[in-house]
Amino acid sequence: MNEAPMGKKHTLMLDGRKKLAITGAQDVNGFNEETVSVKTTAGTLIIKGSGLHIDRLNLETGDVTVEGMINSMQYIGSDNSRSRFSKLFR
């Protein structure tokens, strides 16, 4: 079988802008009530909204669930992505 170089398939499932299920997560770079940064096999995913919290986190299986009002999701390039956004989470 051909697997992605990182090993896990990456998917997103958004339920009513209030619950986001992510697979293929490798790490959570940082989070607060307005922004969550998740490193995935497809690049770094920035989730913005209000009242955000991580409901479930299992990096062994690559599963993350974020709850709250989700306003936007954006992938950023993996080059230097942690350093560019690390100031947001201090």
C-alpha positions as CSV (number, residue, x, y, z in Angstrom):
1,M,0.0,0.0,0.0
2,N,1.1,3.6,-0.7
3,E,0.9,5.8,2.4
4,A,1.6,9.5,2.7
5,P,5.2,10.2,3.8
6,M,3.9,11.3,7.2
7,G,1.9,8.1,7.6
8,K,-1.6,9.3,8.6
9,K,-4.4,10.5,6.3
10,H,-5.6,14.0,7.0
11,T,-9.3,14.9,7.1
12,L,-11.5,17.7,8.5
13,M,-15.1,17.3,9.5
14,L,-16.9,20.5,10.5
15,D,-20.3,20.2,12.2
16,G,-22.3,23.4,12.2
17,R,-19.3,25.7,12.8
18,K,-19.3,24.5,16.4
19,K,-17.2,21.2,16.3
20,L,-14.2,20.4,14.1
21,A,-12.8,16.9,14.0
22,I,-9.3,16.6,12.6
23,T,-7.4,13.5,11.7
24,G,-3.7,13.3,10.7
25,A,-2.6,15.8,13.4
26,Q,1.0,15.6,14.5
27,D,1.2,18.4,17.1
28,V,-0.7,21.3,18.6
29,N,1.6,24.3,18.2
30,G,-0.5,26.5,20.5
31,F,-4.0,27.5,21.4
32,N,-6.2,30.1,23.1
33,E,-9.9,31.0,23.0
34,E,-9.5,32.7,19.6
35,T,-6.9,30.7,17.7
36,V,-5.8,27.1,17.5
37,S,-2.7,26.0,15.6
38,V,-2.4,22.3,14.6
39,K,0.5,20.8,12.7
40,T,-1.0,18.2,10.3
41,T,0.3,15.9,7.6
42,A,-1.0,18.5,5.1
43,G,0.7,21.5,6.7
44,T,-0.1,23.8,9.7
45,L,-3.8,24.5,10.1
46,I,-4.8,27.8,11.8
47,I,-8.4,27.8,13.2
48,K,-9.9,31.1,14.3
49,G,-13.1,31.8,16.1
50,S,-14.4,32.5,19.6
51,G,-14.7,30.4,22.7
52,L,-12.4,27.7,21.2
53,H,-11.2,24.8,23.2
54,I,-9.6,21.4,22.5
55,D,-12.1,18.8,23.5
56,R,-10.1,15.8,22.4
57,L,-6.4,15.3,21.7
58,N,-4.7,12.1,20.9
59,L,-1.5,12.5,19.0
60,E,-0.8,8.8,18.9
61,T,-3.8,8.3,16.6
62,G,-3.6,11.9,15.1
63,D,-7.1,12.9,16.3
64,V,-8.0,16.3,17.5
65,T,-11.5,17.8,18.2
66,V,-11.9,21.6,18.6
67,E,-15.2,23.0,19.9
68,G,-16.4,26.6,19.9
69,M,-17.6,29.1,17.3
70,I,-15.3,28.5,14.3
71,N,-15.0,31.5,11.9
72,S,-12.1,30.4,9.7
73,M,-9.6,27.8,8.9
74,Q,-6.4,28.4,6.9
75,Y,-3.4,26.2,6.0
76,I,-0.1,27.9,6.1
77,G,3.2,26.6,4.6
78,S,5.2,24.3,6.8
79,D,8.4,26.4,6.3
80,N,9.0,28.4,9.5
81,S,5.3,28.2,10.4
82,R,5.9,27.7,14.1
83,S,8.2,30.7,14.4
84,R,5.8,33.0,12.6
85,F,2.9,32.2,14.8
86,S,4.6,31.4,18.1
87,K,4.1,35.0,19.3
88,L,0.3,34.6,19.1
89,F,0.3,31.9,21.8
90,R,2.6,33.5,24.5
